[in-house]
């Protein structure tokens, strides 16, 4: 008898809670709290309205229930164009700022090296004109290397081509003339030229770093979007839960069975 009274009381409580929910929220029997897709951080209330699930945004902001999965293609394109932009698109703003900062540093260094290399190039050419009489019209890098290695055009033609016969022969005219006034100026010329070449070479290395930064950003964006879409999919597949109560009040063993089911 006590068991029967307890079961009846429990059923009355359940019916009272259900009636209270129906009167306050005007929702059907089956309801479940559910987070709205990952990027909003809001919480919504899902109800079975007209046999279709609906969402009520309880965060105080605008509803974001219509947010779909992130576009992997768009994120990768953004990362390849501007490292960090793909992370911003995926909602990972801190990582996006890091990649953008690295990209800005790379291009800042590239510009600095190019400018510095140009300054040193102008310096060694002026030095060659002032102390060796070099004419710069139509000269290539091989010519400038030979000017630094040999004290004069005659010395190059005599000794340089003796050991390296495939090197070009410079004719006896004013266009290819040079004659250093001192070995110290020639060594200064070589130092300036080496500094210029090193700066330009470093700028080329930075272009490689810029490419690496894009590849790493694209990989990180791929992983971030995949993770966000998996979370979104898992949340969207929660479905609708139903609670069925089946009381058995009569018989030798009165009981109540509680069944929870989910519709996808």
C-alpha positions in Angstrom: 0.0 0.0 0.0 2.8 2.4 0.8 4.5 1.6 -2.5 1.2 2.4 -4.3 0.9 5.7 -2.4 4.5 6.6 -3.2 4.1 5.9 -6.9 0.8 7.9 -7.1 2.6 10.8 -5.4 5.5 10.6 -7.8 3.1 10.6 -10.8 1.3 13.6 -9.4 4.6 15.5 -9.1 5.6 14.7 -12.6 2.2 15.8 -13.9 2.4 19.0 -11.9 5.9 19.8 -13.3 4.6 19.1 -16.8 1.6 21.4 -16.4 3.8 24.1 -15.0 6.1 23.9 -18.0 3.2 23.9 -20.4 1.7 27.0 -18.8 5.0 29.0 -18.6 6.7 28.2 -21.8 3.8 27.0 -24.0 6.0 24.1 -25.2 5.1 20.6 -26.1 6.1 17.7 -23.9 9.5 17.0 -25.3 12.1 19.7 -24.6 15.8 19.9 -24.1 18.4 22.5 -23.4 21.0 22.7 -26.2 24.0 24.9 -26.9 23.9 26.9 -30.1 26.8 26.1 -32.6 30.3 26.7 -31.3 31.2 30.1 -32.5 28.4 32.0 -30.7 28.9 30.8 -27.2 25.1 31.3 -26.6 22.6 28.9 -25.1 19.3 28.1 -26.8 16.1 26.3 -25.9 14.9 23.6 -28.4 11.3 22.7 -28.6 9.2 20.6 -30.9 7.0 23.2 -32.6 4.9 22.0 -35.5 6.8 18.7 -35.5 10.0 20.7 -36.3 12.8 21.7 -33.9 13.1 25.4 -33.2 15.5 27.5 -31.2 15.0 30.4 -28.8 18.1 32.5 -28.1 18.3 33.0 -24.3 21.7 34.8 -24.4 20.2 38.2 -24.9 21.8 38.6 -28.3 20.7 37.9 -31.8 20.0 34.3 -32.7 22.8 32.4 -34.3 21.0 29.1 -34.8 21.3 29.4 -38.5 25.1 29.2 -38.5 26.3 26.4 -40.7 29.6 24.7 -41.0 32.7 26.8 -41.9 34.0 26.6 -45.5 37.3 24.8 -45.6 38.1 26.1 -49.0 37.5 29.7 -48.0 39.7 29.3 -44.9 42.6 27.8 -46.9 42.4 30.6 -49.5 42.5 33.3 -46.8 45.5 31.7 -45.1 47.4 31.4 -48.4 46.7 35.0 -49.2 47.3 36.5 -45.8 48.5 34.1 -43.0 46.3 34.5 -40.0 43.2 35.5 -42.0 42.0 31.9 -42.1 42.4 31.6 -38.3 40.3 34.8 -37.9 37.6 33.3 -40.1 37.6 30.2 -38.0 37.3 32.2 -34.8 40.8 31.6 -33.5 41.7 35.3 -33.3 44.8 34.9 -31.1 46.5 32.5 -33.4 45.5 34.7 -36.3 47.2 37.7 -34.7 50.4 35.6 -34.2 50.5 34.5 -37.9 49.8 38.1 -39.0 52.5 39.4 -36.7 55.0 36.9 -38.1 54.0 37.9 -41.7 54.4 41.6 -40.9 57.9 40.9 -39.5 58.9 38.9 -42.5 57.9 41.6 -45.0 59.4 44.3 -42.8 62.7 42.4 -42.8 62.5 41.8 -46.5 62.1 45.5 -47.2 64.9 46.4 -44.8 67.3 44.0 -46.4 66.5 45.2 -49.9 67.0 48.8 -48.9 70.2 48.1 -47.1 71.6 46.0 -50.0 70.8 48.8 -52.4 72.7 51.3 -50.2 75.7 49.1 -50.1 75.5 48.5 -53.8 75.6 52.3 -54.4 78.5 52.6 -52.0 80.8 50.0 -53.7 80.0 51.4 -57.2 80.9 54.9 -56.1 84.1 53.6 -54.5 85.0 51.7 -57.7 84.4 54.9 -59.8 86.4 57.1 -57.5 89.5 54.9 -56.9 89.5 52.4 -59.9 88.0 54.4 -62.7 85.2 51.9 -63.4 82.6 52.6 -66.0 79.3 51.0 -64.8 77.4 51.2 -68.1 76.2 47.7 -69.2 78.2 45.8 -66.6 77.1 42.5 -65.0 77.8 40.9 -61.6 80.7 38.9 -63.0 82.5 42.1 -64.0 82.1 43.6 -60.5 83.4 40.3 -58.9 86.5 40.5 -61.1 87.0 44.2 -60.2 87.2 43.1 -56.5 89.5 40.2 -57.1 92.1 41.8 -59.4 93.9 45.1 -59.1 93.4 46.0 -62.8 92.0 44.8 -66.1 95.4 43.7 -67.3 96.0 41.6 -64.3 92.7 39.9 -64.8 93.3 39.2 -68.5 96.8 37.9 -67.7 96.2 35.8 -64.6 92.5 35.4 -64.2 91.9 33.8 -67.6 95.1 31.8 -67.3 93.5 29.7 -64.6 89.9 30.1 -65.8 90.0 30.3 -69.6 86.2 30.1 -69.8 85.9 33.6 -68.2 85.2 36.5 -70.5 88.1 38.5 -72.0 87.8 42.3 -71.4 88.9 44.3 -74.4 91.4 47.1 -74.2 89.1 50.1 -74.2 87.8 52.6 -71.7 84.5 50.8 -71.1 86.2 47.8 -69.3 89.1 49.7 -67.8 89.9 49.6 -64.0 93.0 50.2 -62.0 92.9 50.4 -58.2 95.0 53.1 -56.6 95.6 51.0 -53.5 94.9 47.5 -52.1 93.1 49.0 -49.1 90.4 50.6 -51.4 90.0 47.3 -53.2 89.5 45.5 -49.9 87.0 48.1 -48.9 85.2 47.6 -52.2 85.0 43.8 -51.6 83.6 44.3 -48.1 80.9 46.6 -49.3 80.0 44.3 -52.2 79.9 41.3 -49.8 77.6 43.2 -47.5 75.3 44.0 -50.4 75.2 40.4 -51.6 74.5 39.1 -48.1 71.6 41.6 -47.6 70.0 40.6 -51.0 70.5 36.9 -50.2 68.8 37.3 -46.8 65.9 39.0 -48.4 65.5 36.0 -50.7 65.5 33.7 -47.6 62.7 35.8 -46.1 60.6 35.1 -49.2 61.0 31.4 -48.4 59.9 32.1 -44.8 56.9 33.9 -46.1 55.9 30.8 -48.1 56.5 28.6 -45.0 54.3 30.9 -42.9 51.5 30.5 -45.4 51.8 26.7 -45.5 51.8 26.5 -41.7 48.9 28.9 -41.4 46.9 26.9 -44.0 47.5 23.6 -42.0 46.5 25.3 -38.8 43.4 26.7 -40.4 42.5 23.3 -41.8 42.8 21.7 -38.3 40.9 24.5 -36.7 38.0 24.4 -39.1 37.8 20.6 -39.0 37.6 20.7 -35.2 34.9 23.5 -35.2 32.8 21.6 -37.8 33.1 18.4 -35.8 31.8 20.1 -32.7 29.0 21.8 -34.7 28.0 18.4 -36.2 28.0 16.7 -32.8 25.8 19.4 -31.3 23.4 19.5 -34.3 22.9 15.7 -34.0 21.7 15.8 -30.4 18.2 15.6 -31.7 15.0 15.6 -29.5 14.8 13.6 -26.3 11.5 12.0 -25.2 10.6 10.8 -21.7 7.9 8.2 -21.5 6.5 7.2 -18.1 4.6 3.9 -18.0 3.0 3.3 -14.6 1.6 -0.1 -13.5 -0.5 0.7 -10.4 -2.4 -2.5 -10.2 -1.3 -6.0 -9.7 1.0 -7.8 -7.2 4.1 -5.7 -8.0 3.1 -2.1 -8.8 5.9 -0.2 -10.7 6.7 2.7 -12.9 8.9 2.4 -16.0 10.8 5.4 -17.3 12.0 5.4 -20.9 14.2 8.0 -22.5 14.4 8.0 -26.3 16.0 10.3 -28.9 14.8 11.2 -32.3 17.5 12.3 -34.9 
